[in-house]
């Protein structure tokens, strides 16, 4: 009985490692620096001057109360830039392929 449990445990672990190898984690790709991406603290004008116009400027979210500042989102080919007021607060890379595990696309 003990031997059977050990064999089943090993098979389960082997299956998990095979599944993990099939997917690429977004964080593994993002750990390598993007060619060029906006840095935290840049203004909207600086981002547009350095990186060009975004493919799309999504409608801002938030801003209903003073403690909830509006968050603006600009979509570029490889990432989305998030702004609070007019300053970059984060840059999130897009998935490179459907098999990559990472963030969902921004809500439009």
Number of C-alpha atoms within 10 A of each C-alpha: 5 6 8 9 10 11 11 11 12 12 12 12 12 12 12 11 11 11 10 11 10 10 13 17 15 18 13 10 14 12 8 8 8 12 6 9 18 22 14 14 15 15 18 19 13 15 20 14 10 11 13 11 14 16 11 12 15 16 12 17 13 13 13 9 8 8 8 11 15 18 19 21 24 22 19 18 10 15 17 24 24 22 23 20 15 16 20 22 18 15 19 17 20 20 19 13 10 9 12 17 15 16 12 8 12 12 8 8
